[in-house]
Amino acid sequence: MKNKDIKIFVSHRIDVEAEELKNNFFIPVKCGAVFDKRKNIDIQGDNTGDNISEKRMSFCELTVLYWAWKNQKADYYGLCHYRRYFSTQKKFETVINISHAAGCLITQFLDDDAIKKYGLSEDELQKEIIGYDAVFIRPLDLSLLSFKSNYEAMSFYPDWHFMKDVDKAIEIIQKKYPQMSEVVQKYMYETIYSRLYNCFIMKDTIFNEFCSWLFDILFELEKTIDMSSYNTQQTRALAGIAERLVGIWAMWMAEQNYKINELPLLFVEHPEKIHNIKPAFKSNNIVIASNFNNNYASIFSTFLLSAIEKCSPNYNYDFIIFSKDISEISKQLLLKIIKGKSNISLRFYNPAWSLAGITKKIFHSVYSEDLYYRLVIPHMLENFNKVLVVDADMICREDLKELYNTDLTGYLAAGVKDIVHEGMICGVLPHKLDYVINYMKLKNPHDYINTGTLLFNCKSYREKYSLDYLKLFLEKHISKVEVYEQDMLNMLLDGNIKFLDSKWNSYTITNDFIKECLNKVPYLSVKFWCEGRNSSKGIIHYANSPKPWKAPQSDCADIWWQYARKSPFYEEILLRLVQANQLADNQRENIITNSDYNRDQKLKYVLMHPLYFLLKKFKYKIKKNLVIGERKSKAKQKYKNVKALLKDAKKLKKNLKKI
């Protein structure tokens, strides 16, 4: 097969750093590069030579098409997007019910597995391109979406299209290119097939004809449209109409007996570049990572504020947040905290690729996969030798460089022994010691850390455990371990942990269970824990319930709220506090009256909130003597219920102390 110069231009957004396909046919180009304020982005922009880069908002990826047409030479020209690529594998089923991917194949990530599975290599693509006049995407059957034509489908989405603009485009074609009127009629009103997304590949001569035709129509149409009242999506009108023009052109080519090939389009769900994170600073770099979902963004803000307050001007602090669902609003509020601080960086990365292939069903229904990214953070930070990983529910009281500079030679990680775990294996939970010895197989059951503070020796950890090994390990143990990712990390790190001063992960005492654990542990362990607890430095960890944002009177909550009041999330935190208390009141009341709760659930709530239920007991005792009729009967029943609950809870607490 004779080699041809194939150039498929990939339109990249300037606000998303996306993965690039490892294939010389695909040339990444920044769309609307004239607006790009970033530095050191090594991607060609559409703002050189003859260009329309400033029209990005209305022409979208077509600014890249125009630039390629006017400034590049090739035997074959193509256009696709940073999250949509041509696939040579036609056997897979496409999706229908996802609007931004309708008619496409779907992959989570643009990684080596996807390249192999969906046939994205140069050899495979070349066979599907050379010898054809054009390659278009495999058309979408609109009848599967209950539409009878392209025109009907467009009119169904008024937030995307004004049909007066579509009508005007059709009018322009019929006036300027009357020979295509019949094809326009057939494609827009009669066929049930549609080619979307402005993705195609064409021979050079045909490509030139097509671009001349396309931009002639669009520039004429642009003159007639007043977009001053259009929303963001409607402003994309020209690019949306162009998708139908591509379909019209493809139908016209078919009727002129050109040789056409059809390939499915592959949609990438997570196109963000996450495989090659590099240090934000060249020297004196303190790397701090955390993994959480969007619900914890406001909580992490308090840690970030406290950590920044202690930062040294002589060091650089590189905060990296691994989250697959953190919202743009949350990102902007967190970035607001570090604004103007030249020695502090805050970045966000979607970690979902690291656990790709693991069945979602195995993740705990309450604690999602967000927890388990901690097992593979050293692999996501392949350019780093060390990282400090912290939970979001912490307050920093000392410069983190003091912890980060801990020598990890000969160790996989460093952490603080878990005093609550020690209490559990010392009798608070009778089965726990057997579980730690026979299932977790720790060399010393007492050498167990709380992973809320975890200093990783990334290089050594990667050398010992491959990413594939960690994924298999996770699948094997996830349904059997008791403390989710923490148990698994202790199993992986066993015998290779450097134990830190307890001040770096100082537990709060927020409930009777914690107190019970402290009463059971050996004196030396309590002494060690108390030294950290009584320190004014290190890290406070709000690891237990109730959390300070739900119980402002709980242990050390006043310190947490000092930073919450400074947080840009403050109003959101207050709202959550109100909602949490309302929910708690409803749950407690249901405990008294609702028979759907089992006995263990009810007693757990009573033990956690004894004062509340005592007050309820006296309330109903008084009320049943003051009211009459049906209200009296209800008060009597509630008094009887809460009295029985308190009695059973008292017995249970007494029995627990005997264990």
C-alpha positions as CSV (number, residue, x, y, z in Angstrom):
1,M,0.0,0.0,0.0
2,K,1.5,3.3,-1.1
3,N,2.1,5.7,1.8
4,K,0.0,8.8,1.8
5,D,0.2,11.9,3.9
6,I,-2.8,11.6,6.2
7,K,-3.6,14.4,8.6
8,I,-6.5,14.2,10.9
9,F,-6.7,17.5,12.9
10,V,-7.9,17.0,16.5
11,S,-9.8,20.0,17.9
12,H,-8.7,20.5,21.6
13,R,-10.3,22.8,24.1
14,I,-8.2,25.5,25.7
15,D,-9.8,24.9,29.1
16,V,-9.2,21.1,29.2
17,E,-5.8,19.5,29.2
18,A,-6.7,16.3,27.3
19,E,-4.8,13.1,26.5
20,E,-3.4,13.0,23.0
21,L,-3.7,9.9,20.8
22,K,-0.4,8.2,20.2
23,N,-0.7,8.2,16.4
24,N,1.1,10.4,13.9
25,F,-2.1,10.7,11.8
26,F,-3.8,12.7,14.5
27,I,-2.6,16.3,14.9
28,P,-3.8,18.1,18.1
29,V,-4.8,21.8,17.5
30,K,-6.0,24.3,20.1
31,C,-9.5,25.5,19.1
32,G,-9.8,29.3,19.8
33,A,-6.1,29.5,20.6
34,V,-6.3,33.3,20.4
35,F,-8.1,33.2,23.7
36,D,-5.6,30.8,25.4
37,K,-3.9,32.4,28.4
38,R,-2.0,29.3,29.5
39,K,1.8,29.0,29.2
40,N,4.0,26.1,28.1
41,I,1.3,24.3,26.3
42,D,3.0,22.4,23.5
43,I,0.1,22.2,21.0
44,Q,-0.3,24.0,17.7
45,G,-3.0,26.7,17.8
46,D,-5.5,27.7,15.2
47,N,-4.5,31.3,15.4
48,T,-1.6,31.3,13.0
49,G,-1.6,32.2,9.3
50,D,-5.1,32.7,7.7
51,N,-7.5,31.9,10.5
52,I,-10.8,32.5,12.2
53,S,-9.7,31.6,15.7
54,E,-11.7,34.4,17.3
55,K,-14.9,32.8,16.1
56,R,-14.5,29.8,18.4
57,M,-17.8,30.4,20.3
58,S,-20.0,30.1,17.2
59,F,-17.8,28.0,14.9
60,C,-16.4,25.6,17.6
61,E,-14.1,23.0,16.0
62,L,-14.6,24.5,12.6
63,T,-12.0,27.1,13.5
64,V,-9.5,24.2,13.4
65,L,-11.0,23.0,10.1
66,Y,-10.6,26.5,8.6
67,W,-7.0,26.8,9.8
68,A,-6.1,23.3,8.4
69,W,-7.7,24.1,5.1
70,K,-5.9,27.4,4.7
71,N,-2.5,26.5,6.2
72,Q,-1.8,22.8,5.8
73,K,-0.9,20.4,3.0
74,A,-1.9,16.7,2.9
75,D,-3.1,13.9,0.7
76,Y,-6.0,13.2,3.1
77,Y,-7.5,15.8,5.6
78,G,-9.6,14.9,8.5
79,L,-11.3,16.5,11.5
80,C,-12.2,15.0,14.9
81,H,-12.3,16.1,18.6
82,Y,-10.2,15.6,21.7
83,R,-12.9,13.2,22.9
84,R,-14.1,11.7,19.6
85,Y,-11.9,9.6,17.3
86,F,-12.5,7.3,14.3
87,S,-12.4,3.6,15.2
88,T,-11.7,0.8,12.8
89,Q,-13.6,-1.8,14.9
90,K,-17.1,-2.0,13.4
91,K,-18.3,-5.0,15.4
92,F,-19.1,-3.1,18.7
93,E,-22.5,-1.7,19.4
94,T,-22.9,2.0,19.6
95,V,-24.9,3.8,22.2
96,I,-28.2,5.6,21.4
97,N,-29.5,7.2,24.6
98,I,-26.6,9.5,25.5
99,S,-27.0,12.9,23.7
100,H,-23.3,13.8,23.4
101,A,-22.3,10.3,22.3
102,A,-25.4,9.1,20.4
103,G,-24.2,6.7,17.6
104,C,-20.7,6.4,19.1
105,L,-18.8,3.6,20.7
106,I,-17.8,4.5,24.3
107,T,-14.5,4.1,26.2
108,Q,-13.7,5.5,29.6
109,F,-10.1,6.5,28.7
110,L,-7.9,7.1,25.8
111,D,-5.2,4.6,26.9
112,D,-3.3,1.8,25.4
113,D,-6.1,-0.7,26.0
114,A,-8.6,1.5,24.1
115,I,-6.2,2.1,21.2
116,K,-5.8,-1.7,20.8
117,K,-9.4,-2.6,21.4
118,Y,-10.9,0.0,19.1
119,G,-8.3,-0.2,16.3
120,L,-6.7,3.3,16.5
121,S,-3.3,2.4,15.2
122,E,-1.8,3.9,12.0
123,D,-1.8,0.6,10.2
124,E,-5.5,-0.1,10.9
125,L,-6.6,3.4,10.1
126,Q,-4.6,3.5,6.8
127,K,-6.4,0.4,5.5
128,E,-9.7,2.1,6.1
129,I,-8.7,5.5,4.5
130,I,-6.5,4.9,1.5
131,G,-8.5,3.9,-1.6
132,Y,-11.6,5.9,-0.5
133,D,-12.6,9.4,-1.6
134,A,-14.0,10.1,1.9
135,V,-14.6,8.5,5.3
136,F,-17.6,9.6,7.3
137,I,-18.9,8.4,10.6
138,R,-21.4,5.6,10.6
139,P,-24.8,7.3,10.6
140,L,-27.2,7.3,13.5
141,D,-30.6,5.8,13.0
142,L,-32.9,8.6,14.2
143,S,-35.9,6.3,14.3
144,L,-34.3,4.7,17.4
145,L,-34.9,8.1,19.1
146,S,-38.4,8.3,17.7
147,F,-37.6,10.9,15.1
148,K,-38.6,10.7,11.4
149,S,-36.1,13.2,9.9
150,N,-33.1,15.4,10.6
151,Y,-35.3,18.5,10.6
152,E,-37.6,17.0,13.2
153,A,-34.7,16.0,15.4
154,M,-33.3,19.5,15.3
155,S,-36.6,21.1,16.0
156,F,-37.0,18.9,19.1
157,Y,-34.1,20.7,20.8
158,P,-34.9,24.5,20.9
159,D,-32.2,25.1,23.5
160,W,-29.7,24.0,20.9
161,H,-31.2,25.2,17.6
162,F,-33.3,28.1,16.4
163,M,-35.1,26.6,13.4
164,K,-35.2,30.0,11.7
165,D,-31.4,29.7,11.4
166,V,-31.7,26.2,10.0
167,D,-34.3,27.4,7.5
168,K,-32.0,30.3,6.5
169,A,-29.1,27.9,5.9
170,I,-31.3,25.7,3.6
171,E,-32.4,28.8,1.8
172,I,-28.8,29.8,1.2
173,I,-27.9,26.4,-0.2
174,Q,-30.9,26.4,-2.5
175,K,-30.0,29.8,-3.8
176,K,-26.2,29.4,-4.2
177,Y,-26.1,25.7,-5.0
178,P,-29.4,24.8,-6.7
179,Q,-27.9,21.6,-8.0
180,M,-28.0,20.3,-4.4
181,S,-31.6,21.3,-3.6
182,E,-32.8,17.7,-4.1
183,V,-30.2,16.3,-1.8
184,V,-31.0,18.9,0.9
185,Q,-34.7,18.0,0.7
186,K,-33.9,14.3,1.0
187,Y,-31.4,14.6,3.9
188,M,-33.2,17.1,6.0
189,Y,-36.9,16.0,5.6
190,E,-37.0,12.4,4.3
191,T,-34.1,10.3,5.6
192,I,-33.9,8.9,9.1
193,Y,-30.1,8.8,9.2
194,S,-27.9,11.5,10.6
195,R,-24.1,12.1,10.6
196,L,-23.2,14.3,13.6
197,Y,-20.2,15.8,15.3
198,N,-18.4,17.4,12.3
199,C,-16.0,14.4,12.0
200,F,-14.8,13.1,8.6
201,I,-11.7,12.4,6.4
202,M,-11.5,13.4,2.7
203,K,-9.0,13.3,-0.2
204,D,-7.3,16.7,-0.7
205,T,-9.2,17.8,-3.8
206,I,-12.6,16.9,-2.4
207,F,-11.6,18.4,0.9
208,N,-10.9,21.7,-0.8
209,E,-14.2,21.7,-2.6
210,F,-16.1,20.8,0.6
211,C,-14.4,23.6,2.7
212,S,-15.1,26.2,0.0
213,W,-18.8,25.1,-0.1
214,L,-19.1,24.8,3.7
215,F,-17.6,28.2,4.7
216,D,-19.3,30.0,1.9
217,I,-22.6,28.9,3.3
218,L,-21.7,29.5,7.0
219,F,-20.2,33.0,6.4
220,E,-23.3,34.0,4.5
221,L,-25.5,32.6,7.3
222,E,-23.4,34.4,9.9
223,K,-24.3,37.7,8.4
224,T,-28.1,37.1,8.9
225,I,-28.0,35.8,12.6
226,D,-28.2,38.2,15.6
227,M,-26.8,36.1,18.5
228,S,-27.0,38.9,21.1
229,S,-29.9,37.1,22.9
230,Y,-28.6,33.5,22.4
231,N,-27.5,31.4,25.4
232,T,-24.1,29.7,25.4
233,Q,-25.4,26.6,23.6
234,Q,-27.4,28.5,21.0
235,T,-24.4,30.6,20.2
236,R,-22.9,27.3,18.8
237,A,-25.6,27.5,16.0
238,L,-23.2,27.6,13.1
239,A,-21.3,24.5,14.2
240,G,-24.5,22.7,14.9
241,I,-25.9,23.5,11.4
242,A,-22.5,22.5,9.9
243,E,-23.1,19.0,11.3
244,R,-26.1,18.7,8.9
245,L,-24.2,20.3,6.1
246,V,-21.6,17.5,6.5
247,G,-24.4,14.9,6.2
248,I,-25.8,16.7,3.1
249,W,-22.3,16.7,1.5
250,A,-21.9,13.0,2.3
251,M,-25.2,12.1,0.7
252,W,-24.3,14.2,-2.3
253,M,-21.0,12.4,-2.7
254,A,-22.8,9.0,-2.5
255,E,-25.2,10.1,-5.2
256,Q,-22.2,11.2,-7.4
257,N,-20.8,7.6,-7.0
258,Y,-17.7,8.6,-5.0
259,K,-16.1,5.8,-3.0
260,I,-17.1,6.3,0.6
261,N,-16.2,4.3,3.7
262,E,-18.1,4.5,7.0
263,L,-16.4,4.1,10.5
264,P,-17.9,4.3,14.0
265,L,-16.8,7.2,16.2
266,L,-15.3,6.4,19.6
267,F,-16.3,8.7,22.4
268,V,-13.9,9.1,25.3
269,E,-15.8,9.7,28.7
270,H,-12.7,10.9,30.6
271,P,-10.4,12.7,28.1
272,E,-8.5,14.7,30.8
273,K,-4.7,14.2,30.8
274,I,-3.9,12.4,34.0
275,H,-1.2,9.9,33.1
276,N,1.8,12.2,33.4
277,I,1.5,14.6,36.3
278,K,4.6,16.6,36.8
279,P,5.8,18.6,39.8
280,A,4.4,22.1,39.9
281,F,7.8,23.5,41.1
282,K,11.4,22.7,40.2
283,S,12.8,22.8,43.7
284,N,11.8,22.7,47.4
285,N,8.6,20.9,46.3
286,I,6.3,19.7,49.1
287,V,3.7,17.5,47.5
288,I,0.3,17.0,49.3
289,A,-2.4,14.9,47.8
290,S,-6.0,14.1,48.8
291,N,-8.8,12.0,47.3
292,F,-12.4,12.7,47.9
293,N,-15.7,13.3,46.1
294,N,-17.5,16.6,45.6
295,N,-19.3,16.4,48.9
296,Y,-16.0,16.8,50.8
297,A,-14.7,19.8,48.8
298,S,-16.0,22.2,51.4
299,I,-14.5,20.1,54.2
300,F,-11.1,20.0,52.5
301,S,-11.2,23.8,52.2
302,T,-10.7,24.1,56.0
303,F,-7.6,21.8,55.8
304,L,-6.3,23.8,52.9
305,L,-6.7,27.1,54.8
306,S,-5.0,25.7,57.9
307,A,-2.1,24.3,55.9
308,I,-1.5,27.5,53.9
309,E,-1.5,29.5,57.1
310,K,1.6,27.5,58.2
311,C,3.5,27.4,54.9
312,S,7.1,28.6,54.8
313,P,8.0,31.2,52.2
314,N,11.2,29.2,51.5
315,Y,9.3,26.1,50.2
316,N,6.8,25.4,47.5
317,Y,3.6,23.5,48.2
318,D,2.1,21.4,45.5
319,F,-1.5,20.4,46.4
320,I,-3.1,17.7,44.1
321,I,-6.7,16.7,44.5
322,F,-7.8,13.4,43.0
323,S,-11.5,13.4,42.3
324,K,-13.7,12.2,39.5
325,D,-16.7,14.3,40.3
326,I,-15.6,17.6,41.8
327,S,-17.6,20.3,40.3
328,E,-16.3,23.4,38.5
329,I,-17.8,25.6,41.2
330,S,-16.0,23.7,43.9
331,K,-12.7,23.9,41.9
332,Q,-13.0,27.7,41.6
333,L,-13.8,28.2,45.3
334,L,-10.8,26.1,46.3
335,L,-8.6,27.9,43.8
336,K,-9.8,31.2,45.4
337,I,-8.1,30.2,48.6
338,I,-4.6,30.1,47.0
339,K,-5.0,33.1,44.8
340,G,-2.0,35.4,44.9
341,K,0.3,32.8,46.6
342,S,3.2,32.2,44.3
343,N,4.6,29.3,46.2
344,I,1.4,27.3,46.3
345,S,-0.2,25.3,43.5
346,L,-3.6,23.5,43.5
347,R,-4.5,21.1,40.8
348,F,-7.3,18.6,40.1
349,Y,-7.0,15.3,38.4
350,N,-9.6,12.7,37.5
351,P,-8.2,9.4,38.9
352,A,-10.8,7.1,37.4
353,W,-8.4,5.6,34.8
354,S,-6.3,4.1,37.5
355,L,-9.0,1.6,38.5
356,A,-10.4,1.1,35.1
357,G,-11.6,-2.5,34.4
358,I,-12.7,-3.1,38.0
359,T,-16.3,-3.9,38.2
360,K,-18.2,-1.1,39.9
361,K,-20.5,-3.6,41.6
362,I,-17.7,-4.5,44.0
363,F,-17.4,-1.1,45.5
364,H,-19.2,-0.5,48.8
365,S,-22.6,1.1,48.3
366,V,-21.9,3.9,50.8
367,Y,-18.1,4.3,50.5
368,S,-17.6,4.5,46.7
369,E,-14.4,3.9,44.7
370,D,-13.2,7.4,45.7
371,L,-11.7,5.8,48.8
372,Y,-9.7,3.2,46.9
373,Y,-7.7,5.6,44.7
374,R,-5.4,6.0,47.7
375,L,-4.0,2.5,47.0
376,V,-2.7,3.6,43.6
377,I,-1.7,7.3,44.1
378,P,2.0,6.5,43.7
379,H,1.2,5.2,40.2
380,M,-0.7,8.3,39.3
381,L,2.3,10.3,40.5
382,E,4.9,8.4,38.4
383,N,7.1,11.5,38.2
384,F,7.3,11.9,42.0
385,N,9.4,10.1,44.6
386,K,7.4,11.1,47.6
387,V,3.9,12.3,48.4
388,L,2.0,13.2,51.6
389,V,-1.6,11.9,51.3
390,V,-4.1,13.4,53.7
391,D,-7.8,13.0,54.5
392,A,-10.1,16.0,53.9
393,D,-11.4,16.0,57.5
394,M,-8.2,17.4,59.1
395,I,-6.8,20.7,60.5
396,C,-3.1,21.4,60.1
397,R,-1.3,23.1,63.0
398,E,2.3,22.9,61.8
399,D,4.2,23.4,58.6
400,L,3.8,20.2,56.5
401,K,7.4,20.4,55.3
402,E,8.4,19.1,58.8
403,L,6.4,15.9,58.1
404,Y,7.2,15.7,54.4
405,N,11.0,15.8,55.0
406,T,10.8,12.6,57.0
407,D,13.5,10.2,55.7
408,L,11.8,7.1,54.2
409,T,14.9,5.2,53.2
410,G,14.1,1.5,53.6
411,Y,10.4,2.1,54.0
412,L,7.3,2.1,51.7
413,A,5.5,4.6,53.8
414,A,5.2,6.4,57.1
415,G,2.1,6.8,59.3
416,V,0.8,7.1,62.8
417,K,-0.3,4.0,64.8
418,D,-4.1,3.8,65.1
419,I,-5.1,4.0,68.8
420,V,-8.7,3.0,68.1
421,H,-7.6,-0.1,66.2
422,E,-5.5,-1.1,69.1
423,G,-8.4,-0.7,71.5
424,M,-10.5,-2.9,69.2
425,I,-8.0,-5.8,69.2
426,C,-7.5,-5.4,72.9
427,G,-11.1,-6.5,73.6
428,V,-13.6,-3.8,72.5
429,L,-14.4,-6.0,69.5
430,P,-13.7,-9.6,70.5
431,H,-13.3,-10.9,66.9
432,K,-10.9,-8.2,65.8
433,L,-7.6,-9.8,66.9
434,D,-8.4,-13.0,65.1
435,Y,-9.3,-11.1,61.9
436,V,-6.1,-9.1,62.0
437,I,-3.9,-12.2,62.6
438,N,-5.6,-14.7,60.3
439,Y,-7.1,-12.6,57.6
440,M,-4.9,-9.5,57.4
441,K,-1.9,-11.6,58.5
442,L,-0.1,-8.6,60.0
443,K,3.3,-9.6,61.6
444,N,2.4,-7.6,64.7
445,P,-1.4,-6.8,65.1
446,H,-0.5,-3.6,67.0
447,D,1.6,-2.2,64.1
448,Y,-1.5,-0.8,62.3
449,I,-1.7,2.8,61.1
450,N,-4.5,5.2,60.4
451,T,-4.1,6.2,56.8
452,G,-5.6,9.6,57.2
453,T,-2.0,10.8,57.2
454,L,0.2,8.7,54.9
455,L,3.6,9.7,53.6
456,F,4.4,7.5,50.6
457,N,7.8,6.5,49.2
458,C,6.3,6.5,45.7
459,K,9.3,5.0,43.9
460,S,9.7,2.0,46.3
461,Y,5.9,1.4,46.4
462,R,5.8,1.4,42.6
463,E,8.7,-1.0,42.4
464,K,7.1,-3.4,44.9
465,Y,3.6,-3.3,43.6
466,S,2.6,-2.9,39.9
467,L,-0.7,-1.2,39.1
468,D,-2.1,-4.5,37.8
469,Y,-1.2,-6.2,41.0
470,L,-2.9,-3.5,43.1
471,K,-6.1,-3.8,41.0
472,L,-6.1,-7.6,41.5
473,F,-5.4,-7.2,45.2
474,L,-8.3,-4.7,45.5
475,E,-10.8,-7.1,43.7
476,K,-9.7,-9.9,46.0
477,H,-10.1,-8.2,49.3
478,I,-12.6,-5.4,48.9
479,S,-15.6,-7.4,49.9
480,K,-13.8,-9.0,52.9
481,V,-12.0,-6.3,54.7
482,E,-13.6,-4.4,57.5
483,V,-12.1,-1.0,57.2
484,Y,-12.1,-0.6,53.5
485,E,-9.0,0.8,51.9
486,Q,-7.2,1.3,55.3
487,D,-7.1,-2.4,56.0
488,M,-5.8,-3.1,52.5
489,L,-3.0,-0.4,52.8
490,N,-1.9,-1.9,56.1
491,M,-1.7,-5.3,54.5
492,L,0.4,-3.9,51.6
493,L,2.7,-1.9,53.9
494,D,3.1,-4.4,56.7
495,G,6.7,-4.6,57.8
496,N,7.7,-1.6,55.7
497,I,6.1,1.2,57.7
498,K,8.0,4.0,59.5
499,F,5.9,5.0,62.5
500,L,5.4,8.8,63.0
501,D,4.9,10.9,66.1
502,S,1.2,10.7,67.0
503,K,0.8,14.5,66.7
504,W,0.7,14.0,62.9
505,N,-2.7,12.2,63.1
506,S,-4.3,13.2,66.4
507,Y,-7.7,11.6,66.9
508,T,-10.6,13.5,68.3
509,I,-12.7,11.9,71.1
510,T,-16.2,12.3,69.9
511,N,-18.2,9.2,71.1
512,D,-18.3,6.5,73.8
513,F,-16.8,3.9,71.4
514,I,-13.6,5.9,71.2
515,K,-13.4,6.3,74.9
516,E,-14.0,2.6,75.3
517,C,-11.1,1.9,73.0
518,L,-8.8,4.2,74.9
519,N,-9.7,2.4,78.1
520,K,-8.6,-0.9,76.7
521,V,-5.2,-0.1,75.1
522,P,-1.8,-0.6,77.0
523,Y,-0.5,2.3,79.1
524,L,2.5,3.0,76.7
525,S,0.1,3.3,73.8
526,V,-2.1,5.8,75.6
527,K,1.0,7.7,76.7
528,F,2.2,7.9,73.1
529,W,-1.3,9.0,71.9
530,C,-1.6,11.6,74.7
531,E,1.7,13.2,73.8
532,G,0.3,13.9,70.3
533,R,-3.1,14.9,71.6
534,N,-1.6,17.4,74.0
535,S,0.7,18.9,71.4
536,S,-0.2,22.3,69.9
537,K,1.3,21.1,66.6
538,G,0.9,18.4,64.0
539,I,-2.5,17.5,62.5
540,I,-5.9,17.1,64.1
541,H,-8.0,14.3,62.5
542,Y,-11.8,14.4,62.8
543,A,-11.9,10.7,62.0
544,N,-14.9,9.9,64.1
545,S,-18.6,10.7,64.4
546,P,-20.1,13.1,64.9
547,K,-18.1,15.4,62.7
548,P,-17.6,19.1,63.6
549,W,-19.7,20.3,60.7
550,K,-22.6,18.3,62.1
551,A,-21.9,18.8,65.8
552,P,-20.2,22.2,66.5
553,Q,-19.9,21.2,70.2
554,S,-17.9,18.1,69.6
555,D,-14.3,17.5,70.6
556,C,-11.9,20.1,69.0
557,A,-14.8,21.4,66.8
558,D,-14.0,25.0,67.8
559,I,-10.6,24.7,66.1
560,W,-12.2,23.4,62.9
561,W,-14.9,26.1,62.8
562,Q,-12.1,28.8,63.1
563,Y,-11.2,27.9,59.6
564,A,-14.7,27.1,58.4
565,R,-15.6,30.7,59.0
566,K,-12.8,31.8,56.6
567,S,-13.8,29.3,53.9
568,P,-15.5,30.4,50.7
569,F,-17.7,27.4,51.3
570,Y,-18.9,28.9,54.7
571,E,-22.6,29.4,53.7
572,E,-22.7,25.9,52.2
573,I,-21.2,24.4,55.4
574,L,-23.8,26.2,57.5
575,L,-26.6,24.9,55.2
576,R,-25.3,21.4,55.6
577,L,-25.3,21.8,59.4
578,V,-28.9,22.8,59.4
579,Q,-29.9,20.0,57.1
580,A,-27.9,17.4,59.1
581,N,-29.6,18.5,62.3
582,Q,-33.1,18.3,60.7
583,L,-32.3,14.9,59.3
584,A,-31.0,13.7,62.7
585,D,-34.2,14.9,64.5
586,N,-36.3,13.1,61.9
587,Q,-34.2,9.9,62.3
588,R,-34.4,10.0,66.1
589,E,-38.1,10.5,66.1
590,N,-38.5,7.6,63.6
591,I,-36.5,5.4,66.0
592,I,-39.2,5.9,68.6
593,T,-42.2,5.4,66.3
594,N,-41.1,3.5,63.2
595,S,-41.3,-0.3,63.4
596,D,-39.3,-0.6,60.1
597,Y,-36.0,-0.1,62.1
598,N,-34.6,-3.3,63.6
599,R,-33.6,-3.5,67.3
600,D,-29.9,-3.1,66.7
601,Q,-30.4,0.1,64.6
602,K,-32.6,1.6,67.3
603,L,-30.2,0.8,70.2
604,K,-27.3,2.2,68.2
605,Y,-29.1,5.5,67.9
606,V,-30.0,5.5,71.6
607,L,-26.4,4.8,72.7
608,M,-25.2,7.6,70.4
609,H,-27.8,10.2,71.6
610,P,-28.8,9.2,75.2
611,L,-29.6,12.7,76.4
612,Y,-32.0,13.3,73.5
613,F,-34.0,10.2,74.3
614,L,-34.0,11.0,78.1
615,L,-35.5,14.4,77.3
616,K,-38.1,12.7,75.0
617,K,-39.0,10.3,77.7
618,F,-39.8,13.2,80.1
619,K,-41.6,15.1,77.4
620,Y,-44.0,12.3,76.6
621,K,-44.5,11.5,80.3
622,I,-45.7,15.0,80.9
623,K,-47.6,15.2,77.6
624,K,-49.7,12.1,78.2
625,N,-51.1,13.6,81.3
626,L,-51.9,17.0,79.7
627,V,-53.6,16.0,76.4
628,I,-56.8,14.0,75.7
629,G,-58.3,11.7,73.1
630,E,-56.1,10.5,70.2
631,R,-53.2,12.7,71.1
632,K,-53.1,11.2,74.6
633,S,-53.0,7.6,73.1
634,K,-50.1,8.6,70.8
635,A,-48.2,10.2,73.7
636,K,-48.7,7.1,75.8
637,Q,-47.4,4.9,73.1
638,K,-44.3,7.1,72.4
639,Y,-43.6,7.2,76.2
640,K,-43.8,3.4,76.4
641,N,-41.5,3.0,73.3
642,V,-38.8,5.4,74.4
643,K,-38.8,4.0,77.9
644,A,-38.3,0.5,76.6
645,L,-35.5,1.7,74.3
646,L,-33.6,3.3,77.1
647,K,-34.0,0.2,79.3
648,D,-32.6,-2.1,76.5
649,A,-29.8,0.3,75.7
650,K,-28.7,0.4,79.4
651,K,-28.6,-3.4,79.4
652,L,-26.6,-3.5,76.2
653,K,-24.0,-1.0,77.5
654,K,-23.6,-3.0,80.7
655,N,-23.1,-6.2,78.7
656,L,-20.5,-4.5,76.4
657,K,-18.4,-3.5,79.4
658,K,-18.3,-7.2,80.5
659,I,-16.7,-8.3,77.2
